[in-house]
């Protein structure tokens, strides 16, 4: 019973504080904004630009990099220190997300969805990007909070 009590105490003390809830709420606001802009730009570039999807995704990621980094640094985590160190750490995570996102998006998940839904062409067209973005958003909050923007 003491193990369960310790877990409950840790959750209450670390995750249910006004500071953490505020930070998480701001992260969600930035995340929804980033998601919306990224997805709309991706679909727009996919239609307008005569480039492969991977190239369109990289172009979108370049804009999203700065948008998300600056909003998370100054708005979400209210960090005023270590700009260069945070930019480097954020950049490395960003590159990891871009590589993993592109590999998963344009190879694994798209092919899986095409196999699962062969008669529904819109699913492999729209859904993979959303699925990948959900995974990236989830692990990013933990890394931003515990590593990149930790004061």
mmCIF file of the C-alpha atoms, coordinates in Angstrom:
data_MODEL
# 
_entry.id   MODEL 
# 
loop_
_atom_site.group_PDB 
_atom_site.id 
_atom_site.type_symbol 
_atom_site.label_atom_id 
_atom_site.label_alt_id 
_atom_site.label_comp_id 
_atom_site.label_asym_id 
_atom_site.label_entity_id 
_atom_site.label_seq_id 
_atom_site.pdbx_PDB_ins_code 
_atom_site.Cartn_x 
_atom_site.Cartn_y 
_atom_site.Cartn_z 
_atom_site.occupancy 
_atom_site.B_iso_or_equiv 
_atom_site.pdbx_formal_charge 
_atom_site.auth_seq_id 
_atom_site.auth_comp_id 
_atom_site.auth_asym_id 
_atom_site.auth_atom_id 
_atom_site.pdbx_PDB_model_num 
ATOM 1   C CA . UNK A 1 1   ? 0.000   0.000  0.000   1.00 0.00 ? 1   UNK A CA 1 
ATOM 2   C CA . UNK A 1 2   ? 2.855   2.392  0.703   1.00 0.00 ? 2   UNK A CA 1 
ATOM 3   C CA . UNK A 1 3   ? 4.075   2.008  -2.917  1.00 0.00 ? 3   UNK A CA 1 
ATOM 4   C CA . UNK A 1 4   ? 0.724   3.169  -4.253  1.00 0.00 ? 4   UNK A CA 1 
ATOM 5   C CA . UNK A 1 5   ? 0.694   6.037  -1.779  1.00 0.00 ? 5   UNK A CA 1 
ATOM 6   C CA . UNK A 1 6   ? 4.180   7.084  -2.889  1.00 0.00 ? 6   UNK A CA 1 
ATOM 7   C CA . UNK A 1 7   ? 3.126   7.057  -6.559  1.00 0.00 ? 7   UNK A CA 1 
ATOM 8   C CA . UNK A 1 8   ? 0.018   9.091  -5.748  1.00 0.00 ? 8   UNK A CA 1 
ATOM 9   C CA . UNK A 1 9   ? 2.118   11.583 -3.780  1.00 0.00 ? 9   UNK A CA 1 
ATOM 10  C CA . UNK A 1 10  ? 4.654   11.920 -6.599  1.00 0.00 ? 10  UNK A CA 1 
ATOM 11  C CA . UNK A 1 11  ? 1.897   12.515 -9.151  1.00 0.00 ? 11  UNK A CA 1 
ATOM 12  C CA . UNK A 1 12  ? 0.219   15.074 -6.891  1.00 0.00 ? 12  UNK A CA 1 
ATOM 13  C CA . UNK A 1 13  ? 3.448   16.887 -6.054  1.00 0.00 ? 13  UNK A CA 1 
ATOM 14  C CA . UNK A 1 14  ? 4.922   16.906 -9.553  1.00 0.00 ? 14  UNK A CA 1 
ATOM 15  C CA . UNK A 1 15  ? 2.055   16.904 -12.053 1.00 0.00 ? 15  UNK A CA 1 
ATOM 16  C CA . UNK A 1 16  ? -0.890  18.516 -10.287 1.00 0.00 ? 16  UNK A CA 1 
ATOM 17  C CA . UNK A 1 17  ? 0.794   21.763 -9.334  1.00 0.00 ? 17  UNK A CA 1 
ATOM 18  C CA . UNK A 1 18  ? -0.537  25.038 -10.753 1.00 0.00 ? 18  UNK A CA 1 
ATOM 19  C CA . UNK A 1 19  ? 2.877   25.634 -12.379 1.00 0.00 ? 19  UNK A CA 1 
ATOM 20  C CA . UNK A 1 20  ? 2.865   22.270 -14.182 1.00 0.00 ? 20  UNK A CA 1 
ATOM 21  C CA . UNK A 1 21  ? -0.780  22.561 -15.251 1.00 0.00 ? 21  UNK A CA 1 
ATOM 22  C CA . UNK A 1 22  ? -0.144  26.080 -16.602 1.00 0.00 ? 22  UNK A CA 1 
ATOM 23  C CA . UNK A 1 23  ? 2.936   24.912 -18.468 1.00 0.00 ? 23  UNK A CA 1 
ATOM 24  C CA . UNK A 1 24  ? 1.092   21.922 -19.913 1.00 0.00 ? 24  UNK A CA 1 
ATOM 25  C CA . UNK A 1 25  ? -1.879  24.097 -20.929 1.00 0.00 ? 25  UNK A CA 1 
ATOM 26  C CA . UNK A 1 26  ? 0.431   26.548 -22.718 1.00 0.00 ? 26  UNK A CA 1 
ATOM 27  C CA . UNK A 1 27  ? 2.188   23.590 -24.387 1.00 0.00 ? 27  UNK A CA 1 
ATOM 28  C CA . UNK A 1 28  ? -1.167  22.321 -25.678 1.00 0.00 ? 28  UNK A CA 1 
ATOM 29  C CA . UNK A 1 29  ? -2.024  25.802 -27.025 1.00 0.00 ? 29  UNK A CA 1 
ATOM 30  C CA . UNK A 1 30  ? 1.335   26.035 -28.805 1.00 0.00 ? 30  UNK A CA 1 
ATOM 31  C CA . UNK A 1 31  ? 0.992   22.436 -29.951 1.00 0.00 ? 31  UNK A CA 1 
ATOM 32  C CA . UNK A 1 32  ? -2.477  22.949 -31.442 1.00 0.00 ? 32  UNK A CA 1 
ATOM 33  C CA . UNK A 1 33  ? -1.252  26.120 -33.178 1.00 0.00 ? 33  UNK A CA 1 
ATOM 34  C CA . UNK A 1 34  ? 1.837   24.354 -34.482 1.00 0.00 ? 34  UNK A CA 1 
ATOM 35  C CA . UNK A 1 35  ? -0.176  21.311 -35.566 1.00 0.00 ? 35  UNK A CA 1 
ATOM 36  C CA . UNK A 1 36  ? -2.709  23.449 -37.428 1.00 0.00 ? 36  UNK A CA 1 
ATOM 37  C CA . UNK A 1 37  ? -0.099  25.527 -39.214 1.00 0.00 ? 37  UNK A CA 1 
ATOM 38  C CA . UNK A 1 38  ? 2.087   22.507 -40.001 1.00 0.00 ? 38  UNK A CA 1 
ATOM 39  C CA . UNK A 1 39  ? -0.771  20.410 -41.344 1.00 0.00 ? 39  UNK A CA 1 
ATOM 40  C CA . UNK A 1 40  ? -2.317  23.212 -43.418 1.00 0.00 ? 40  UNK A CA 1 
ATOM 41  C CA . UNK A 1 41  ? 1.081   24.168 -44.879 1.00 0.00 ? 41  UNK A CA 1 
ATOM 42  C CA . UNK A 1 42  ? 1.867   20.507 -45.617 1.00 0.00 ? 42  UNK A CA 1 
ATOM 43  C CA . UNK A 1 43  ? -1.439  19.998 -47.464 1.00 0.00 ? 43  UNK A CA 1 
ATOM 44  C CA . UNK A 1 44  ? -1.066  23.332 -49.270 1.00 0.00 ? 44  UNK A CA 1 
ATOM 45  C CA . UNK A 1 45  ? 2.519   22.683 -50.350 1.00 0.00 ? 45  UNK A CA 1 
ATOM 46  C CA . UNK A 1 46  ? 1.580   19.160 -51.355 1.00 0.00 ? 46  UNK A CA 1 
ATOM 47  C CA . UNK A 1 47  ? -0.986  20.610 -53.769 1.00 0.00 ? 47  UNK A CA 1 
ATOM 48  C CA . UNK A 1 48  ? 0.884   23.729 -54.942 1.00 0.00 ? 48  UNK A CA 1 
ATOM 49  C CA . UNK A 1 49  ? 4.554   22.778 -55.109 1.00 0.00 ? 49  UNK A CA 1 
ATOM 50  C CA . UNK A 1 50  ? 5.785   20.350 -57.757 1.00 0.00 ? 50  UNK A CA 1 
ATOM 51  C CA . UNK A 1 51  ? 7.961   18.488 -55.231 1.00 0.00 ? 51  UNK A CA 1 
ATOM 52  C CA . UNK A 1 52  ? 7.763   15.072 -53.537 1.00 0.00 ? 52  UNK A CA 1 
ATOM 53  C CA . UNK A 1 53  ? 5.905   14.856 -50.203 1.00 0.00 ? 53  UNK A CA 1 
ATOM 54  C CA . UNK A 1 54  ? 9.152   14.438 -48.287 1.00 0.00 ? 54  UNK A CA 1 
ATOM 55  C CA . UNK A 1 55  ? 10.486  17.731 -49.690 1.00 0.00 ? 55  UNK A CA 1 
ATOM 56  C CA . UNK A 1 56  ? 7.210   19.514 -48.895 1.00 0.00 ? 56  UNK A CA 1 
ATOM 57  C CA . UNK A 1 57  ? 7.422   18.139 -45.360 1.00 0.00 ? 57  UNK A CA 1 
ATOM 58  C CA . UNK A 1 58  ? 11.014  19.396 -44.950 1.00 0.00 ? 58  UNK A CA 1 
ATOM 59  C CA . UNK A 1 59  ? 10.023  22.888 -46.144 1.00 0.00 ? 59  UNK A CA 1 
ATOM 60  C CA . UNK A 1 60  ? 7.159   22.958 -43.650 1.00 0.00 ? 60  UNK A CA 1 
ATOM 61  C CA . UNK A 1 61  ? 9.442   21.677 -40.877 1.00 0.00 ? 61  UNK A CA 1 
ATOM 62  C CA . UNK A 1 62  ? 11.852  24.561 -41.471 1.00 0.00 ? 62  UNK A CA 1 
ATOM 63  C CA . UNK A 1 63  ? 9.154   27.133 -40.751 1.00 0.00 ? 63  UNK A CA 1 
ATOM 64  C CA . UNK A 1 64  ? 7.705   25.120 -37.860 1.00 0.00 ? 64  UNK A CA 1 
ATOM 65  C CA . UNK A 1 65  ? 11.164  24.810 -36.303 1.00 0.00 ? 65  UNK A CA 1 
ATOM 66  C CA . UNK A 1 66  ? 11.403  28.525 -35.542 1.00 0.00 ? 66  UNK A CA 1 
ATOM 67  C CA . UNK A 1 67  ? 7.728   29.022 -34.780 1.00 0.00 ? 67  UNK A CA 1 
ATOM 68  C CA . UNK A 1 68  ? 7.645   26.208 -32.226 1.00 0.00 ? 68  UNK A CA 1 
ATOM 69  C CA . UNK A 1 69  ? 11.073  26.828 -30.693 1.00 0.00 ? 69  UNK A CA 1 
ATOM 70  C CA . UNK A 1 70  ? 10.398  30.482 -29.964 1.00 0.00 ? 70  UNK A CA 1 
ATOM 71  C CA . UNK A 1 71  ? 6.856   30.000 -28.676 1.00 0.00 ? 71  UNK A CA 1 
ATOM 72  C CA . UNK A 1 72  ? 7.854   27.132 -26.416 1.00 0.00 ? 72  UNK A CA 1 
ATOM 73  C CA . UNK A 1 73  ? 10.928  28.926 -25.117 1.00 0.00 ? 73  UNK A CA 1 
ATOM 74  C CA . UNK A 1 74  ? 9.298   32.243 -24.291 1.00 0.00 ? 74  UNK A CA 1 
ATOM 75  C CA . UNK A 1 75  ? 5.599   31.403 -23.857 1.00 0.00 ? 75  UNK A CA 1 
ATOM 76  C CA . UNK A 1 76  ? 5.265   27.791 -22.720 1.00 0.00 ? 76  UNK A CA 1 
ATOM 77  C CA . UNK A 1 77  ? 8.333   27.331 -20.542 1.00 0.00 ? 77  UNK A CA 1 
ATOM 78  C CA . UNK A 1 78  ? 9.074   31.048 -19.957 1.00 0.00 ? 78  UNK A CA 1 
ATOM 79  C CA . UNK A 1 79  ? 12.766  30.392 -20.351 1.00 0.00 ? 79  UNK A CA 1 
ATOM 80  C CA . UNK A 1 80  ? 15.105  33.356 -20.564 1.00 0.00 ? 80  UNK A CA 1 
ATOM 81  C CA . UNK A 1 81  ? 18.467  31.571 -20.295 1.00 0.00 ? 81  UNK A CA 1 
ATOM 82  C CA . UNK A 1 82  ? 20.737  29.399 -22.415 1.00 0.00 ? 82  UNK A CA 1 
ATOM 83  C CA . UNK A 1 83  ? 19.435  30.423 -25.847 1.00 0.00 ? 83  UNK A CA 1 
ATOM 84  C CA . UNK A 1 84  ? 22.305  28.779 -27.761 1.00 0.00 ? 84  UNK A CA 1 
ATOM 85  C CA . UNK A 1 85  ? 22.282  25.578 -25.692 1.00 0.00 ? 85  UNK A CA 1 
ATOM 86  C CA . UNK A 1 86  ? 18.495  25.288 -25.945 1.00 0.00 ? 86  UNK A CA 1 
ATOM 87  C CA . UNK A 1 87  ? 18.590  26.000 -29.672 1.00 0.00 ? 87  UNK A CA 1 
ATOM 88  C CA . UNK A 1 88  ? 21.191  23.253 -30.168 1.00 0.00 ? 88  UNK A CA 1 
ATOM 89  C CA . UNK A 1 89  ? 19.243  20.737 -28.056 1.00 0.00 ? 89  UNK A CA 1 
ATOM 90  C CA . UNK A 1 90  ? 15.981  21.686 -29.731 1.00 0.00 ? 90  UNK A CA 1 
ATOM 91  C CA . UNK A 1 91  ? 17.656  21.437 -33.146 1.00 0.00 ? 91  UNK A CA 1 
ATOM 92  C CA . UNK A 1 92  ? 18.932  17.920 -32.444 1.00 0.00 ? 92  UNK A CA 1 
ATOM 93  C CA . UNK A 1 93  ? 15.490  16.803 -31.274 1.00 0.00 ? 93  UNK A CA 1 
ATOM 94  C CA . UNK A 1 94  ? 13.964  18.523 -34.285 1.00 0.00 ? 94  UNK A CA 1 
ATOM 95  C CA . UNK A 1 95  ? 16.265  16.622 -36.685 1.00 0.00 ? 95  UNK A CA 1 
ATOM 96  C CA . UNK A 1 96  ? 15.453  13.369 -34.911 1.00 0.00 ? 96  UNK A CA 1 
ATOM 97  C CA . UNK A 1 97  ? 11.718  14.116 -35.197 1.00 0.00 ? 97  UNK A CA 1 
ATOM 98  C CA . UNK A 1 98  ? 12.069  15.019 -38.865 1.00 0.00 ? 98  UNK A CA 1 
ATOM 99  C CA . UNK A 1 99  ? 13.963  11.832 -39.741 1.00 0.00 ? 99  UNK A CA 1 
ATOM 100 C CA . UNK A 1 100 ? 11.728  9.574  -37.675 1.00 0.00 ? 100 UNK A CA 1 
ATOM 101 C CA . UNK A 1 101 ? 8.618   11.409 -38.851 1.00 0.00 ? 101 UNK A CA 1 
ATOM 102 C CA . UNK A 1 102 ? 9.557   11.131 -42.505 1.00 0.00 ? 102 UNK A CA 1 
ATOM 103 C CA . UNK A 1 103 ? 10.603  7.484  -42.249 1.00 0.00 ? 103 UNK A CA 1 
ATOM 104 C CA . UNK A 1 104 ? 7.424   6.550  -40.407 1.00 0.00 ? 104 UNK A CA 1 
ATOM 105 C CA . UNK A 1 105 ? 5.164   8.793  -42.445 1.00 0.00 ? 105 UNK A CA 1 
ATOM 106 C CA . UNK A 1 106 ? 6.311   7.991  -45.923 1.00 0.00 ? 106 UNK A CA 1 
ATOM 107 C CA . UNK A 1 107 ? 7.290   4.384  -45.455 1.00 0.00 ? 107 UNK A CA 1 
ATOM 108 C CA . UNK A 1 108 ? 5.786   2.504  -42.562 1.00 0.00 ? 108 UNK A CA 1 
ATOM 109 C CA . UNK A 1 109 ? 2.484   4.119  -41.658 1.00 0.00 ? 109 UNK A CA 1 
ATOM 110 C CA . UNK A 1 110 ? 1.397   5.103  -45.152 1.00 0.00 ? 110 UNK A CA 1 
ATOM 111 C CA . UNK A 1 111 ? 2.024   1.571  -46.407 1.00 0.00 ? 111 UNK A CA 1 
ATOM 112 C CA . UNK A 1 112 ? 0.312   0.040  -43.376 1.00 0.00 ? 112 UNK A CA 1 
ATOM 113 C CA . UNK A 1 113 ? -2.784  2.180  -43.849 1.00 0.00 ? 113 UNK A CA 1 
ATOM 114 C CA . UNK A 1 114 ? -2.884  1.448  -47.571 1.00 0.00 ? 114 UNK A CA 1 
ATOM 115 C CA . UNK A 1 115 ? -2.872  -2.245 -46.674 1.00 0.00 ? 115 UNK A CA 1 
ATOM 116 C CA . UNK A 1 116 ? -5.498  -1.908 -43.964 1.00 0.00 ? 116 UNK A CA 1 
ATOM 117 C CA . UNK A 1 117 ? -7.805  0.394  -45.936 1.00 0.00 ? 117 UNK A CA 1 
ATOM 118 C CA . UNK A 1 118 ? -7.272  -0.399 -49.644 1.00 0.00 ? 118 UNK A CA 1 
ATOM 119 C CA . UNK A 1 119 ? -10.703 0.906  -50.651 1.00 0.00 ? 119 UNK A CA 1 
ATOM 120 C CA . UNK A 1 120 ? -10.454 4.162  -48.676 1.00 0.00 ? 120 UNK A CA 1 
ATOM 121 C CA . UNK A 1 121 ? -7.828  6.307  -50.429 1.00 0.00 ? 121 UNK A CA 1 
ATOM 122 C CA . UNK A 1 122 ? -8.231  9.373  -48.164 1.00 0.00 ? 122 UNK A CA 1 
ATOM 123 C CA . UNK A 1 123 ? -7.019  7.512  -45.052 1.00 0.00 ? 123 UNK A CA 1 
ATOM 124 C CA . UNK A 1 124 ? -3.431  6.893  -46.258 1.00 0.00 ? 124 UNK A CA 1 
ATOM 125 C CA . UNK A 1 125 ? -3.426  10.430 -47.682 1.00 0.00 ? 125 UNK A CA 1 
ATOM 126 C CA . UNK A 1 126 ? -4.408  12.377 -44.541 1.00 0.00 ? 126 UNK A CA 1 
ATOM 127 C CA . UNK A 1 127 ? -4.142  10.174 -41.449 1.00 0.00 ? 127 UNK A CA 1 
ATOM 128 C CA . UNK A 1 128 ? -0.412  9.248  -41.332 1.00 0.00 ? 128 UNK A CA 1 
ATOM 129 C CA . UNK A 1 129 ? 0.721   12.839 -40.787 1.00 0.00 ? 129 UNK A CA 1 
ATOM 130 C CA . UNK A 1 130 ? -1.717  13.227 -37.876 1.00 0.00 ? 130 UNK A CA 1 
ATOM 131 C CA . UNK A 1 131 ? -0.633  9.951  -36.249 1.00 0.00 ? 131 UNK A CA 1 
ATOM 132 C CA . UNK A 1 132 ? 3.061   10.864 -36.442 1.00 0.00 ? 132 UNK A CA 1 
ATOM 133 C CA . UNK A 1 133 ? 2.431   14.363 -35.098 1.00 0.00 ? 133 UNK A CA 1 
ATOM 134 C CA . UNK A 1 134 ? 0.619   12.929 -32.044 1.00 0.00 ? 134 UNK A CA 1 
ATOM 135 C CA . UNK A 1 135 ? 3.621   10.736 -31.186 1.00 0.00 ? 135 UNK A CA 1 
ATOM 136 C CA . UNK A 1 136 ? 6.080   13.591 -31.652 1.00 0.00 ? 136 UNK A CA 1 
ATOM 137 C CA . UNK A 1 137 ? 4.037   15.987 -29.503 1.00 0.00 ? 137 UNK A CA 1 
ATOM 138 C CA . UNK A 1 138 ? 3.884   13.419 -26.703 1.00 0.00 ? 138 UNK A CA 1 
ATOM 139 C CA . UNK A 1 139 ? 7.587   12.738 -26.361 1.00 0.00 ? 139 UNK A CA 1 
ATOM 140 C CA . UNK A 1 140 ? 8.527   16.366 -27.000 1.00 0.00 ? 140 UNK A CA 1 
ATOM 141 C CA . UNK A 1 141 ? 6.734   17.699 -23.909 1.00 0.00 ? 141 UNK A CA 1 
ATOM 142 C CA . UNK A 1 142 ? 8.684   15.371 -21.675 1.00 0.00 ? 142 UNK A CA 1 
ATOM 143 C CA . UNK A 1 143 ? 12.008  16.276 -23.300 1.00 0.00 ? 143 UNK A CA 1 
ATOM 144 C CA . UNK A 1 144 ? 11.267  20.008 -23.388 1.00 0.00 ? 144 UNK A CA 1 
ATOM 145 C CA . UNK A 1 145 ? 10.229  20.054 -19.743 1.00 0.00 ? 145 UNK A CA 1 
ATOM 146 C CA . UNK A 1 146 ? 12.959  17.795 -18.339 1.00 0.00 ? 146 UNK A CA 1 
ATOM 147 C CA . UNK A 1 147 ? 15.899  18.584 -20.627 1.00 0.00 ? 147 UNK A CA 1 
ATOM 148 C CA . UNK A 1 148 ? 15.736  21.408 -23.155 1.00 0.00 ? 148 UNK A CA 1 
ATOM 149 C CA . UNK A 1 149 ? 13.974  24.234 -21.288 1.00 0.00 ? 149 UNK A CA 1 
ATOM 150 C CA . UNK A 1 150 ? 14.855  23.102 -17.775 1.00 0.00 ? 150 UNK A CA 1 
ATOM 151 C CA . UNK A 1 151 ? 16.118  26.144 -15.907 1.00 0.00 ? 151 UNK A CA 1 
# 
